[in-house]
Amino acid sequence: MLNRRILRIKAFKAIYSFTENRSVSLKDLEAQLDRSLESTRDLYLFLLCCVGPLTREARARLEAARGKFNPTEEELHPNFKFADNLIAPKLEEDPDFQKITQKKKLSWDQYDVLIHNLYDSIRTKDYYKDYLASGPNTLKEDAALWVKIFEEEFVDCQDLEDILEDLSIWWNDDLAYSLTWCCKAMESIGKGRPWNLPPLFMSDMDETHSKESDKAFVVNLLRKAYNGYDRYVEMISNVTPKWDLNRICSTDLSLIVCGIAESEAFPGIAPKVTINEFVEISKYYSTPESRAFVNGILDKLINK
């Protein structure tokens, strides 16, 4: 499930914690890394758990409207296509999905206001209206609708981001990546395949079984960066003589340390790949000027 880019981000965040607090032990950072890695898959599971509640919200609204004292013709004969979508029972009747989500206590029961607002938003969209007008339910079409919902309703949703921030310190940064996997799950179910829990690492998935272990990659990257931290900082200081080291922001310092560590730990990875990866990460986690700075320092140190 987790690719090399997100593994690098997880390792960088752990080293950033160490940069901010040098008393943190390697054991504590490895434990932090493990929690961070698992949290991305937990968020994926949590997001999938919304399928049932949203479906029930739709049915409850339609039933309530039909039971009004003086319903309109449309309310009296509602379109139950979404309420009868075939994806919700696939997940809610799947023993593996239910077992793991219950074990992890992942539920939307407390977030009925968000479910209410999400359904209100969905109902106004053209993709939803086209879906309702397109005829009887099919597994493929229902899955495609859920892909649209995940893509259109969960990105840049402030209410959702507030909830995720309260639930886990890791989840906000992982939202986009986890949503991608929700869409993959919908597409797979839409093809008639049963839901299955994706392995935590991409290298553990069948089609990439021959690849080097991604778990070993991220653990070794963290250990190399931690154990070589003081030496790497000295290297950075040596190539920035006009800079007071304290003027280098913690994020940039951590990114450069991780880049040097990767180049030493994994000589088989092309230097250009390592540099580009950490420069890309800097775009999201550091200052606007960081891209050029991180690129320049890593280029000097790694190529040297």
Buried (B, 14 or more C-beta within 10 A) or exposed (E): BBEBEBBBBBBBBBBBBBBEEEEBEEEBBBEBBBBBBBBBBBBBBBBBBBBBBBBBBBBEBBEEBBEEEEBEEEBEEBBBBBBBBBBBEBBBEBEEBEEBBEEBEBBBEEBEEBBBBBBEBBEEBEBBEEBBEEEEBEBBBBBBBBBBBBBBBBEEBEEBBEBBEEBBEBBBBBBEBBBBBBBBBBBBBBEEEEBEBBBBBBBBBEEBEEBEEBBEBBBBBBBBBBEBBEEBBEBBEEBBEEEEEEEBBBBBBBBBBBBBBBBBBBEEBEBEEBBBBBBBBBEEBBEEEBBEBBBBBBBBBBEE
